[in-house]
Amino acid sequence: MHNNKQHASLQVLAQKLDLTEYFRDFLGFLAREKPPYLGGDIAHNALLLAELENLEFAPPPPLAPLHRDIVHLQKHGILHKEEIFEWVKLLRYMRYLQTLESPPKLKAWWDKIHFPEPLLKLESEYDSKGGFVPETFPELDSLYTALAHAKREMTEKIYATLHSEKLRPYLVDSQLHLQDNLETLLVRNGFAAVQKADIIARSSGGFFYILPHSVAHLQQKCSELQNKILLLEHRICAQHSQIMSKHTPFLRYLDSEFDKFDHLQARVCFAKSRTLSFLIPSREKGKDNVIVLVDFAHPAITHPKPISIDFSKPILLITGVNAGGKTMLLKSLLSAALLSKLLLPMALNVHKSSIGHFRHIEAILDDPQDVKNDISTFAGRMLLFSALFSADKQGSLVGVDEIELGTDSDEAASLFKVLLERLIERKHKIVLTTHHKRLAALMSSNPHIELIAALYDEKNRRPMFSFLQGTIGKSYAFETALRYQIPPDIVDEARKVYGEDKEKLNELIEKSAQLELELQRKNKTLSNEIAKVKQKTQYLQNLITEQHENFAARKRELENEYGQAIALAKEAAKKQSQSEIHQTMSNANKILQSIKNHDVQRPKAEREFCVGDYVKVRKNRGRIVALKKDKAIVELDFGVRMHFLLHELSLCDVAPFVPKTSVQVSSKASNVSLDLHGLRSDEAIERLDSFLSDALIAGFDEVLVYHGIGTGKLAFAVREFLKSHPKVRDFSDATPQLGGLGAKIVRL
């Protein structure tokens, strides 16, 4: 009863959050119908999900609910052949799982299942279609053979009668007609003169369905054989049911374990079919009451604009333009929390997002007016809010759309200010929307409140469906009216009625929002500049390290050569003859002379270089700005000047010099990996192209690209792009530790 009530509540919540179609699609991946709740410890289930995502397995076959069979067996009832075969399918699939080369936690789980021998023997007596395996029951096999022979003989005789020359004039058609499970002929009146037969039925056209006497005795024989088969099958099913009744505790346990696996496999298969990700609820202290979403897309929107929001404070108050996405933002926050709680996949950047664990999720979105019970809109809202003060609702995640609905906005603002403050004390986390600025103004000084505004494009007169945190937004009622073809003179008169002082307040709010946006743009530009400086600094540090390593290597080389010369000199001192001494000393002098001449005999450049030549040096390009003997000063493309030996340079194709002020290196260039999960193919290829460019500028030889497995479309697009990229030497699937088939190692 409790589960039914819980499931009904979930259906209502899913409908409010526009998740009904999402749940319907997910339930289609289950082997049998059940509520989407996954019992057990969330952390342990998350580990099993992670292992199952990397395991290749066949989904389970469709199965009927089996809990009633267990009750029937406990009462020593007899199951039908089809019902027993459902258990056979369950046994076979769970045994199949044990044969897989599974990761440790899955293997430990499945290895704990020990199948009783009598059940294994029972399972072996059924074929893949639910019939008995031939030669298992010889008496039954002989009956099957006799029935097949009788049916074949009956068919031959009735076809012979059908093609009889005597009966042809009386036949209505040349077909067999099934009447009362008998194959009959349709004939006209007068057939008795040429054919003895029993009349089985009469057609609406006045014709007769007849069964020839030559076939009737065969029909009787088939019926008798079928009755014998049913009796024998019933006897076998009784024996099998008796065996199963002795193992009902195991069958109940196996049925429960299958349901658990069914939940897991359905989630994994559903996630792969849509390239979705799992976000596990966090119980870590400090994060257990926080929602941070990055690039989240609500499943109900066909072409969603991903949202990113930090909901860390107890209350998030959303204001701003009409039809600007306020309600959908509220639904997105509650939907993400619900899907995370149920361990269901969603579209978001899982590596940067975080969702706490909430025992209850409440959505106050509809108009609760009830005429029959004499409840107004505002009264209904008060009933819903009063329920939040009960002890069992403490610590809930609550969403309220249009909080001041149904009453005077000024009075409601004062009431809800106090009410929300009391709900904060009860550890509730609340996201709410409002068009009225008074409540936002009253709450703005509270440190537990996060303000957020839906933005509006003044130039194009349309909502932007994006949000700005830390400010109050305008409703843009007049602008929306103009957008929907309300005459301008009516809107102008309404502005005058609204009042000049209130319009100035709106302008001040809008100016505040614009200043905040400008500040964010400047912060982003500054962050990019800092990233560029850090990258240049890192490059210089790498060059210095390389020079130190080259110097140390050359020093070791010279020390070895000096050591060889000294060893030869010592050897010469031990020689007896004058000629051997001179020969050995001569060899030592040659080594010393080669060391002295090393710097003089540096490799010469292949050609003469000139100032202004565009050259390649190591993995970078630049232009020569000065020459000095065998050295050159090269200004690299990103603005750094370095000294290089001429033999290290090679000419490049003439290309326009890129001023250092125009070079923009993405901050992603400091990473050697890219995650494309959740992106469409065209978005993923655009981001991959930018990432490879940044990696080449940063001097990386090898990078890692995650694309996931899913339907294979994204993986195929990535492979084709990498094949055509001029700077990609080769690529291969990553090792299992780095993502396996869901990732590519790219060598540049």
Buried (B, 14 or more C-beta within 10 A) or exposed (E): EEEEEEBEEBBEBBEBBBBEEBBEEBBEBBBBEBBBEBEEEBEEBBBBBBBBBBBEBEBBEEBBEBEEBBEBBEEEEBBEBEBBBBBBBBBBBBBEBEEBEBBEBBBEBBEEBEBBEBBEEBBEBBEEEEBBEEEEBEEBBEBBEBBEEBBEBBBEBBEEBBEBEEBEEBBBEEEBBEBEEBBBBBBEEEBEEBBEBBEBBEEEEEBBBBBBEBBBEBBEBBBEBBEBBEEBBEBBBEEBBEBBBEBBEBBBEBBEBBBBBBBBBBBBBBBBBBBBBBBBBBEEEEBBBBBBBBBBBBBBBEEBEBBBBBBBBBBBBBBBBBBBBBBBBBBBBBBBBBBBBBBBBBBBBBEEBBBBBBEBBBBBBBEBBEEEEEBBBBBBBBEBBEEBEEEEBBBBBBBBBBBBBBBEBEEBBEBBBEBBBEBBEBEBBBBBBBBBBBBBBBBBEBEEBBBBBBBBEEEEEBBBBBBBBBBBBBBBBBBBBBBEEEEEEEBEEEEEEEEEEEEEBBEEBBEBBBEBBEEEEEEEEEEBEEBBEEBBEBBEEEBEEEEEEEEEEEEEEEEEBEEBBEEBBEBBEEBEEEEEBEEBBEBBEEBBEEBEEEEEEEEEBEEEBEEEBBBBBEEBBBBBEEBEEEEBBBBBBBBBEBEBBBEBBEEBEEEEEBEBEEBEBBBBBBBBBBBBBBBBBEEBBEBBEBBBBBBBBBBBEEBBBBBBBBEEEBBEBBBEBBEEBEEBEEBEBBEEEBBEBBBBBBEB
